[in-house]
Amino acid sequence: METATFNVPSISCSACSSKIEENVRELKGITNVYSDLKSQQIKVEYNPSDISPQEIKKHIAQMGYEII
């Protein structure tokens, strides 16, 4: 397992962070998702043989969130 951290400055409420967590958790290869509203970061534990950080980032962006 590996961990990737993404800055998501468009997270503005707990509903936003929950929505991202729920949607990312459904992706193949994701084992855990943590969001921190205060720091506007999402940490994702994933299996690199199933998914890449770029794919995770693309998924979050497709949900309509700005991601750095």
PDB file of N, CA, C and O in Angstrom:
ATOM      1  N   MET A   1       0.822  -1.180   0.000  1.00  0.00           N
ATOM      2  CA  MET A   1       0.000   0.000   0.000  1.00  0.00           C
ATOM      3  C   MET A   1       0.870   1.249   0.000  1.00  0.00           C
ATOM      4  O   MET A   1       1.964   1.271   0.564  1.00  0.00           O
ATOM      5  N   GLU A   2       0.363   2.264  -0.635  1.00  0.00           N
ATOM      6  CA  GLU A   2       1.027   3.562  -0.661  1.00  0.00           C
ATOM      7  C   GLU A   2       0.017   4.630  -0.264  1.00  0.00           C
ATOM      8  O   GLU A   2      -1.192   4.397  -0.258  1.00  0.00           O
ATOM      9  N   THR A   3       0.541   5.807   0.066  1.00  0.00           N
ATOM     10  CA  THR A   3      -0.315   6.924   0.449  1.00  0.00           C
ATOM     11  C   THR A   3      -0.012   8.123  -0.433  1.00  0.00           C
ATOM     12  O   THR A   3       1.147   8.440  -0.701  1.00  0.00           O
ATOM     13  N   ALA A   4      -1.066   8.779  -0.878  1.00  0.00           N
ATOM     14  CA  ALA A   4      -0.934  10.014  -1.647  1.00  0.00           C
ATOM     15  C   ALA A   4      -1.734  11.092  -0.931  1.00  0.00           C
ATOM     16  O   ALA A   4      -2.816  10.830  -0.406  1.00  0.00           O
ATOM     17  N   THR A   5      -1.197  12.301  -0.912  1.00  0.00           N
ATOM     18  CA  THR A   5      -1.884  13.434  -0.301  1.00  0.00           C
ATOM     19  C   THR A   5      -2.166  14.471  -1.379  1.00  0.00           C
ATOM     20  O   THR A   5      -1.280  14.837  -2.151  1.00  0.00           O
ATOM     21  N   PHE A   6      -3.397  14.934  -1.422  1.00  0.00           N
ATOM     22  CA  PHE A   6      -3.807  15.921  -2.417  1.00  0.00           C
ATOM     23  C   PHE A   6      -4.337  17.165  -1.717  1.00  0.00           C
ATOM     24  O   PHE A   6      -5.094  17.065  -0.752  1.00  0.00           O
ATOM     25  N   ASN A   7      -3.943  18.321  -2.199  1.00  0.00           N
ATOM     26  CA  ASN A   7      -4.491  19.590  -1.718  1.00  0.00           C
ATOM     27  C   ASN A   7      -5.735  19.887  -2.541  1.00  0.00           C
ATOM     28  O   ASN A   7      -5.685  19.936  -3.770  1.00  0.00           O
ATOM     29  N   VAL A   8      -6.847  20.085  -1.849  1.00  0.00           N
ATOM     30  CA  VAL A   8      -8.118  20.351  -2.514  1.00  0.00           C
ATOM     31  C   VAL A   8      -8.690  21.637  -1.922  1.00  0.00           C
ATOM     32  O   VAL A   8      -9.531  21.589  -1.024  1.00  0.00           O
ATOM     33  N   PRO A   9      -8.230  22.799  -2.430  1.00  0.00           N
ATOM     34  CA  PRO A   9      -8.640  24.067  -1.845  1.00  0.00           C
ATOM     35  C   PRO A   9     -10.125  24.381  -1.988  1.00  0.00           C
ATOM     36  O   PRO A   9     -10.625  25.300  -1.338  1.00  0.00           O
ATOM     37  N   SER A  10     -10.829  23.641  -2.819  1.00  0.00           N
ATOM     38  CA  SER A  10     -12.259  23.906  -2.981  1.00  0.00           C
ATOM     39  C   SER A  10     -13.119  23.148  -1.965  1.00  0.00           C
ATOM     40  O   SER A  10     -14.346  23.230  -2.028  1.00  0.00           O
ATOM     41  N   ILE A  11     -12.507  22.414  -1.035  1.00  0.00           N
ATOM     42  CA  ILE A  11     -13.277  21.800   0.050  1.00  0.00           C
ATOM     43  C   ILE A  11     -13.660  22.918   1.018  1.00  0.00           C
ATOM     44  O   ILE A  11     -12.799  23.549   1.632  1.00  0.00           O
ATOM     45  N   SER A  12     -14.960  23.148   1.144  1.00  0.00           N
ATOM     46  CA  SER A  12     -15.389  24.260   1.991  1.00  0.00           C
ATOM     47  C   SER A  12     -16.298  23.847   3.149  1.00  0.00           C
ATOM     48  O   SER A  12     -16.629  24.661   4.012  1.00  0.00           O
ATOM     49  N   CYS A  13     -16.700  22.560   3.157  1.00  0.00           N
ATOM     50  CA  CYS A  13     -17.584  22.110   4.241  1.00  0.00           C
ATOM     51  C   CYS A  13     -17.436  20.605   4.444  1.00  0.00           C
ATOM     52  O   CYS A  13     -16.818  19.910   3.637  1.00  0.00           O
ATOM     53  N   SER A  14     -18.010  20.125   5.528  1.00  0.00           N
ATOM     54  CA  SER A  14     -17.902  18.702   5.829  1.00  0.00           C
ATOM     55  C   SER A  14     -18.656  17.845   4.808  1.00  0.00           C
ATOM     56  O   SER A  14     -18.289  16.695   4.571  1.00  0.00           O
ATOM     57  N   ALA A  15     -19.695  18.397   4.213  1.00  0.00           N
ATOM     58  CA  ALA A  15     -20.425  17.655   3.184  1.00  0.00           C
ATOM     59  C   ALA A  15     -19.536  17.408   1.962  1.00  0.00           C
ATOM     60  O   ALA A  15     -19.589  16.342   1.349  1.00  0.00           O
ATOM     61  N   CYS A  16     -18.725  18.401   1.620  1.00  0.00           N
ATOM     62  CA  CYS A  16     -17.796  18.255   0.492  1.00  0.00           C
ATOM     63  C   CYS A  16     -16.780  17.155   0.780  1.00  0.00           C
ATOM     64  O   CYS A  16     -16.547  16.282  -0.056  1.00  0.00           O
ATOM     65  N   SER A  17     -16.181  17.200   1.955  1.00  0.00           N
ATOM     66  CA  SER A  17     -15.169  16.202   2.289  1.00  0.00           C
ATOM     67  C   SER A  17     -15.778  14.808   2.362  1.00  0.00           C
ATOM     68  O   SER A  17     -15.149  13.840   1.936  1.00  0.00           O
ATOM     69  N   SER A  18     -16.986  14.691   2.893  1.00  0.00           N
ATOM     70  CA  SER A  18     -17.657  13.393   2.953  1.00  0.00           C
ATOM     71  C   SER A  18     -17.961  12.859   1.556  1.00  0.00           C
ATOM     72  O   SER A  18     -17.803  11.666   1.295  1.00  0.00           O
ATOM     73  N   LYS A  19     -18.395  13.736   0.668  1.00  0.00           N
ATOM     74  CA  LYS A  19     -18.706  13.333  -0.707  1.00  0.00           C
ATOM     75  C   LYS A  19     -17.458  12.791  -1.397  1.00  0.00           C
ATOM     76  O   LYS A  19     -17.513  11.756  -2.061  1.00  0.00           O
ATOM     77  N   ILE A  20     -16.338  13.485  -1.241  1.00  0.00           N
ATOM     78  CA  ILE A  20     -15.088  13.035  -1.855  1.00  0.00           C
ATOM     79  C   ILE A  20     -14.673  11.689  -1.263  1.00  0.00           C
ATOM     80  O   ILE A  20     -14.331  10.764  -2.000  1.00  0.00           O
ATOM     81  N   GLU A  21     -14.704  11.579   0.060  1.00  0.00           N
ATOM     82  CA  GLU A  21     -14.331  10.321   0.721  1.00  0.00           C
ATOM     83  C   GLU A  21     -15.161   9.157   0.191  1.00  0.00           C
ATOM     84  O   GLU A  21     -14.610   8.119  -0.174  1.00  0.00           O
ATOM     85  N   GLU A  22     -16.466   9.321   0.145  1.00  0.00           N
ATOM     86  CA  GLU A  22     -17.357   8.248  -0.292  1.00  0.00           C
ATOM     87  C   GLU A  22     -17.085   7.835  -1.733  1.00  0.00           C
ATOM     88  O   GLU A  22     -17.029   6.646  -2.046  1.00  0.00           O
ATOM     89  N   ASN A  23     -16.918   8.818  -2.601  1.00  0.00           N
ATOM     90  CA  ASN A  23     -16.702   8.516  -4.021  1.00  0.00           C
ATOM     91  C   ASN A  23     -15.339   7.895  -4.283  1.00  0.00           C
ATOM     92  O   ASN A  23     -15.236   6.952  -5.067  1.00  0.00           O
ATOM     93  N   VAL A  24     -14.308   8.397  -3.654  1.00  0.00           N
ATOM     94  CA  VAL A  24     -12.958   7.857  -3.871  1.00  0.00           C
ATOM     95  C   VAL A  24     -12.858   6.450  -3.283  1.00  0.00           C
ATOM     96  O   VAL A  24     -12.196   5.583  -3.853  1.00  0.00           O
ATOM     97  N   ARG A  25     -13.503   6.225  -2.162  1.00  0.00           N
ATOM     98  CA  ARG A  25     -13.476   4.909  -1.505  1.00  0.00           C
ATOM     99  C   ARG A  25     -14.018   3.804  -2.418  1.00  0.00           C
ATOM    100  O   ARG A  25     -13.646   2.640  -2.271  1.00  0.00           O
ATOM    101  N   GLU A  26     -14.888   4.164  -3.352  1.00  0.00           N
ATOM    102  CA  GLU A  26     -15.484   3.183  -4.268  1.00  0.00           C
ATOM    103  C   GLU A  26     -14.555   2.753  -5.398  1.00  0.00           C
ATOM    104  O   GLU A  26     -14.826   1.761  -6.074  1.00  0.00           O
ATOM    105  N   LEU A  27     -13.471   3.482  -5.609  1.00  0.00           N
ATOM    106  CA  LEU A  27     -12.550   3.144  -6.689  1.00  0.00           C
ATOM    107  C   LEU A  27     -11.785   1.872  -6.365  1.00  0.00           C
ATOM    108  O   LEU A  27     -11.455   1.614  -5.207  1.00  0.00           O
ATOM    109  N   LYS A  28     -11.507   1.083  -7.384  1.00  0.00           N
ATOM    110  CA  LYS A  28     -10.737  -0.149  -7.208  1.00  0.00           C
ATOM    111  C   LYS A  28      -9.322   0.195  -6.736  1.00  0.00           C
ATOM    112  O   LYS A  28      -8.662   1.064  -7.306  1.00  0.00           O
ATOM    113  N   GLY A  29      -8.874  -0.484  -5.707  1.00  0.00           N
ATOM    114  CA  GLY A  29      -7.520  -0.294  -5.214  1.00  0.00           C
ATOM    115  C   GLY A  29      -7.398   0.671  -4.054  1.00  0.00           C
ATOM    116  O   GLY A  29      -6.317   0.826  -3.486  1.00  0.00           O
ATOM    117  N   ILE A  30      -8.499   1.326  -3.695  1.00  0.00           N
ATOM    118  CA  ILE A  30      -8.475   2.272  -2.576  1.00  0.00           C
ATOM    119  C   ILE A  30      -8.752   1.505  -1.284  1.00  0.00           C
ATOM    120  O   ILE A  30      -9.736   0.772  -1.190  1.00  0.00           O
ATOM    121  N   THR A  31      -7.878   1.679  -0.289  1.00  0.00           N
ATOM    122  CA  THR A  31      -8.086   0.992   0.987  1.00  0.00           C
ATOM    123  C   THR A  31      -8.582   1.937   2.066  1.00  0.00           C
ATOM    124  O   THR A  31      -9.292   1.513   2.977  1.00  0.00           O
ATOM    125  N   ASN A  32      -8.219   3.217   1.981  1.00  0.00           N
ATOM    126  CA  ASN A  32      -8.670   4.188   2.971  1.00  0.00           C
ATOM    127  C   ASN A  32      -8.596   5.595   2.406  1.00  0.00           C
ATOM    128  O   ASN A  32      -7.743   5.902   1.574  1.00  0.00           O
ATOM    129  N   VAL A  33      -9.499   6.441   2.868  1.00  0.00           N
ATOM    130  CA  VAL A  33      -9.516   7.848   2.466  1.00  0.00           C
ATOM    131  C   VAL A  33      -9.745   8.686   3.718  1.00  0.00           C
ATOM    132  O   VAL A  33     -10.664   8.422   4.494  1.00  0.00           O
ATOM    133  N   TYR A  34      -8.912   9.685   3.905  1.00  0.00           N
ATOM    134  CA  TYR A  34      -9.046  10.604   5.039  1.00  0.00           C
ATOM    135  C   TYR A  34      -9.101  12.025   4.501  1.00  0.00           C
ATOM    136  O   TYR A  34      -8.292  12.402   3.653  1.00  0.00           O
ATOM    137  N   SER A  35     -10.032  12.800   4.980  1.00  0.00           N
ATOM    138  CA  SER A  35     -10.072  14.199   4.577  1.00  0.00           C
ATOM    139  C   SER A  35      -9.881  15.079   5.801  1.00  0.00           C
ATOM    140  O   SER A  35     -10.313  14.745   6.905  1.00  0.00           O
ATOM    141  N   ASP A  36      -9.229  16.202   5.581  1.00  0.00           N
ATOM    142  CA  ASP A  36      -9.010  17.171   6.652  1.00  0.00           C
ATOM    143  C   ASP A  36      -9.509  18.514   6.147  1.00  0.00           C
ATOM    144  O   ASP A  36      -8.856  19.182   5.345  1.00  0.00           O
ATOM    145  N   LEU A  37     -10.674  18.889   6.633  1.00  0.00           N
ATOM    146  CA  LEU A  37     -11.314  20.130   6.191  1.00  0.00           C
ATOM    147  C   LEU A  37     -10.447  21.343   6.508  1.00  0.00           C
ATOM    148  O   LEU A  37     -10.347  22.263   5.697  1.00  0.00           O
ATOM    149  N   LYS A  38      -9.831  21.349   7.666  1.00  0.00           N
ATOM    150  CA  LYS A  38      -9.026  22.495   8.093  1.00  0.00           C
ATOM    151  C   LYS A  38      -7.833  22.736   7.162  1.00  0.00           C
ATOM    152  O   LYS A  38      -7.567  23.872   6.771  1.00  0.00           O
ATOM    153  N   SER A  39      -7.121  21.666   6.812  1.00  0.00           N
ATOM    154  CA  SER A  39      -5.953  21.815   5.927  1.00  0.00           C
ATOM    155  C   SER A  39      -6.332  21.690   4.452  1.00  0.00           C
ATOM    156  O   SER A  39      -5.497  21.909   3.575  1.00  0.00           O
ATOM    157  N   GLN A  40      -7.580  21.340   4.179  1.00  0.00           N
ATOM    158  CA  GLN A  40      -8.096  21.136   2.819  1.00  0.00           C
ATOM    159  C   GLN A  40      -7.266  20.090   2.067  1.00  0.00           C
ATOM    160  O   GLN A  40      -6.876  20.286   0.916  1.00  0.00           O
ATOM    161  N   GLN A  41      -7.012  18.977   2.756  1.00  0.00           N
ATOM    162  CA  GLN A  41      -6.253  17.883   2.162  1.00  0.00           C
ATOM    163  C   GLN A  41      -7.029  16.582   2.211  1.00  0.00           C
ATOM    164  O   GLN A  41      -7.834  16.340   3.111  1.00  0.00           O
ATOM    165  N   ILE A  42      -6.764  15.757   1.220  1.00  0.00           N
ATOM    166  CA  ILE A  42      -7.300  14.405   1.158  1.00  0.00           C
ATOM    167  C   ILE A  42      -6.101  13.469   1.134  1.00  0.00           C
ATOM    168  O   ILE A  42      -5.208  13.625   0.301  1.00  0.00           O
ATOM    169  N   LYS A  43      -6.074  12.501   2.038  1.00  0.00           N
ATOM    170  CA  LYS A  43      -5.036  11.468   2.045  1.00  0.00           C
ATOM    171  C   LYS A  43      -5.687  10.164   1.632  1.00  0.00           C
ATOM    172  O   LYS A  43      -6.737   9.781   2.147  1.00  0.00           O
ATOM    173  N   VAL A  44      -5.042   9.489   0.692  1.00  0.00           N
ATOM    174  CA  VAL A  44      -5.600   8.267   0.139  1.00  0.00           C
ATOM    175  C   VAL A  44      -4.579   7.146   0.247  1.00  0.00           C
ATOM    176  O   VAL A  44      -3.445   7.286  -0.209  1.00  0.00           O
ATOM    177  N   GLU A  45      -4.981   6.040   0.847  1.00  0.00           N
ATOM    178  CA  GLU A  45      -4.166   4.830   0.860  1.00  0.00           C
ATOM    179  C   GLU A  45      -4.661   3.963  -0.296  1.00  0.00           C
ATOM    180  O   GLU A  45      -5.860   3.717  -0.427  1.00  0.00           O
ATOM    181  N   TYR A  46      -3.737   3.507  -1.125  1.00  0.00           N
ATOM    182  CA  TYR A  46      -4.131   2.782  -2.332  1.00  0.00           C
ATOM    183  C   TYR A  46      -3.114   1.697  -2.678  1.00  0.00           C
ATOM    184  O   TYR A  46      -1.973   1.709  -2.215  1.00  0.00           O
ATOM    185  N   ASN A  47      -3.563   0.775  -3.495  1.00  0.00           N
ATOM    186  CA  ASN A  47      -2.708  -0.275  -4.017  1.00  0.00           C
ATOM    187  C   ASN A  47      -2.206   0.189  -5.386  1.00  0.00           C
ATOM    188  O   ASN A  47      -3.004   0.309  -6.315  1.00  0.00           O
ATOM    189  N   PRO A  48      -0.902   0.452  -5.533  1.00  0.00           N
ATOM    190  CA  PRO A  48      -0.393   0.994  -6.787  1.00  0.00           C
ATOM    191  C   PRO A  48      -0.518   0.054  -7.989  1.00  0.00           C
ATOM    192  O   PRO A  48      -0.376   0.493  -9.130  1.00  0.00           O
ATOM    193  N   SER A  49      -0.778  -1.218  -7.747  1.00  0.00           N
ATOM    194  CA  SER A  49      -0.987  -2.117  -8.884  1.00  0.00           C
ATOM    195  C   SER A  49      -2.402  -1.987  -9.446  1.00  0.00           C
ATOM    196  O   SER A  49      -2.678  -2.472 -10.543  1.00  0.00           O
ATOM    197  N   ASP A  50      -3.303  -1.333  -8.701  1.00  0.00           N
ATOM    198  CA  ASP A  50      -4.681  -1.152  -9.150  1.00  0.00           C
ATOM    199  C   ASP A  50      -5.000   0.258  -9.637  1.00  0.00           C
ATOM    200  O   ASP A  50      -5.816   0.432 -10.542  1.00  0.00           O
ATOM    201  N   ILE A  51      -4.362   1.263  -9.042  1.00  0.00           N
ATOM    202  CA  ILE A  51      -4.706   2.653  -9.358  1.00  0.00           C
ATOM    203  C   ILE A  51      -3.499   3.548  -9.093  1.00  0.00           C
ATOM    204  O   ILE A  51      -2.677   3.254  -8.225  1.00  0.00           O
ATOM    205  N   SER A  52      -3.402   4.628  -9.838  1.00  0.00           N
ATOM    206  CA  SER A  52      -2.286   5.566  -9.670  1.00  0.00           C
ATOM    207  C   SER A  52      -2.779   6.867  -9.041  1.00  0.00           C
ATOM    208  O   SER A  52      -3.972   7.167  -9.086  1.00  0.00           O
ATOM    209  N   PRO A  53      -1.865   7.637  -8.458  1.00  0.00           N
ATOM    210  CA  PRO A  53      -2.262   8.945  -7.919  1.00  0.00           C
ATOM    211  C   PRO A  53      -2.897   9.842  -8.987  1.00  0.00           C
ATOM    212  O   PRO A  53      -3.808  10.616  -8.694  1.00  0.00           O
ATOM    213  N   GLN A  54      -2.412   9.732 -10.218  1.00  0.00           N
ATOM    214  CA  GLN A  54      -2.975  10.549 -11.295  1.00  0.00           C
ATOM    215  C   GLN A  54      -4.434  10.189 -11.553  1.00  0.00           C
ATOM    216  O   GLN A  54      -5.252  11.069 -11.820  1.00  0.00           O
ATOM    217  N   GLU A  55      -4.763   8.905 -11.476  1.00  0.00           N
ATOM    218  CA  GLU A  55      -6.150   8.481 -11.687  1.00  0.00           C
ATOM    219  C   GLU A  55      -7.048   8.965 -10.546  1.00  0.00           C
ATOM    220  O   GLU A  55      -8.188   9.371 -10.773  1.00  0.00           O
ATOM    221  N   ILE A  56      -6.531   8.919  -9.333  1.00  0.00           N
ATOM    222  CA  ILE A  56      -7.293   9.402  -8.179  1.00  0.00           C
ATOM    223  C   ILE A  56      -7.543  10.899  -8.321  1.00  0.00           C
ATOM    224  O   ILE A  56      -8.657  11.381  -8.115  1.00  0.00           O
ATOM    225  N   LYS A  57      -6.492  11.619  -8.675  1.00  0.00           N
ATOM    226  CA  LYS A  57      -6.581  13.075  -8.857  1.00  0.00           C
ATOM    227  C   LYS A  57      -7.609  13.414  -9.946  1.00  0.00           C
ATOM    228  O   LYS A  57      -8.416  14.330  -9.785  1.00  0.00           O
ATOM    229  N   LYS A  58      -7.568  12.674 -11.040  1.00  0.00           N
ATOM    230  CA  LYS A  58      -8.508  12.903 -12.144  1.00  0.00           C
ATOM    231  C   LYS A  58      -9.943  12.664 -11.687  1.00  0.00           C
ATOM    232  O   LYS A  58     -10.844  13.418 -12.055  1.00  0.00           O
ATOM    233  N   HIS A  59     -10.159  11.633 -10.896  1.00  0.00           N
ATOM    234  CA  HIS A  59     -11.502  11.316 -10.395  1.00  0.00           C
ATOM    235  C   HIS A  59     -12.040  12.455  -9.522  1.00  0.00           C
ATOM    236  O   HIS A  59     -13.195  12.856  -9.662  1.00  0.00           O
ATOM    237  N   ILE A  60     -11.204  12.968  -8.627  1.00  0.00           N
ATOM    238  CA  ILE A  60     -11.631  14.067  -7.753  1.00  0.00           C
ATOM    239  C   ILE A  60     -11.941  15.315  -8.587  1.00  0.00           C
ATOM    240  O   ILE A  60     -12.920  16.014  -8.324  1.00  0.00           O
ATOM    241  N   ALA A  61     -11.112  15.589  -9.583  1.00  0.00           N
ATOM    242  CA  ALA A  61     -11.343  16.745 -10.457  1.00  0.00           C
ATOM    243  C   ALA A  61     -12.647  16.588 -11.236  1.00  0.00           C
ATOM    244  O   ALA A  61     -13.371  17.565 -11.431  1.00  0.00           O
ATOM    245  N   GLN A  62     -12.952  15.369 -11.684  1.00  0.00           N
ATOM    246  CA  GLN A  62     -14.192  15.125 -12.425  1.00  0.00           C
ATOM    247  C   GLN A  62     -15.431  15.313 -11.549  1.00  0.00           C
ATOM    248  O   GLN A  62     -16.534  15.525 -12.053  1.00  0.00           O
ATOM    249  N   MET A  63     -15.237  15.231 -10.243  1.00  0.00           N
ATOM    250  CA  MET A  63     -16.341  15.487  -9.322  1.00  0.00           C
ATOM    251  C   MET A  63     -16.604  16.985  -9.183  1.00  0.00           C
ATOM    252  O   MET A  63     -17.592  17.386  -8.567  1.00  0.00           O
ATOM    253  N   GLY A  64     -15.727  17.815  -9.751  1.00  0.00           N
ATOM    254  CA  GLY A  64     -15.928  19.260  -9.727  1.00  0.00           C
ATOM    255  C   GLY A  64     -15.098  20.000  -8.708  1.00  0.00           C
ATOM    256  O   GLY A  64     -15.355  21.171  -8.429  1.00  0.00           O
ATOM    257  N   TYR A  65     -14.098  19.328  -8.144  1.00  0.00           N
ATOM    258  CA  TYR A  65     -13.248  19.972  -7.126  1.00  0.00           C
ATOM    259  C   TYR A  65     -11.901  20.338  -7.712  1.00  0.00           C
ATOM    260  O   TYR A  65     -11.293  19.566  -8.454  1.00  0.00           O
ATOM    261  N   GLU A  66     -11.450  21.526  -7.366  1.00  0.00           N
ATOM    262  CA  GLU A  66     -10.109  21.964  -7.755  1.00  0.00           C
ATOM    263  C   GLU A  66      -9.123  21.138  -6.934  1.00  0.00           C
ATOM    264  O   GLU A  66      -9.282  20.991  -5.723  1.00  0.00           O
ATOM    265  N   ILE A  67      -8.120  20.609  -7.592  1.00  0.00           N
ATOM    266  CA  ILE A  67      -7.140  19.771  -6.902  1.00  0.00           C
ATOM    267  C   ILE A  67      -5.735  20.136  -7.345  1.00  0.00           C
ATOM    268  O   ILE A  67      -5.472  20.340  -8.530  1.00  0.00           O
ATOM    269  N   ILE A  68      -4.846  20.215  -6.379  1.00  0.00           N
ATOM    270  CA  ILE A  68      -3.456  20.599  -6.674  1.00  0.00           C
ATOM    271  C   ILE A  68      -2.562  19.387  -6.443  1.00  0.00           C
ATOM    272  O   ILE A  68      -1.348  19.471  -6.629  1.00  0.00           O
TER     273      ILE A  68
END
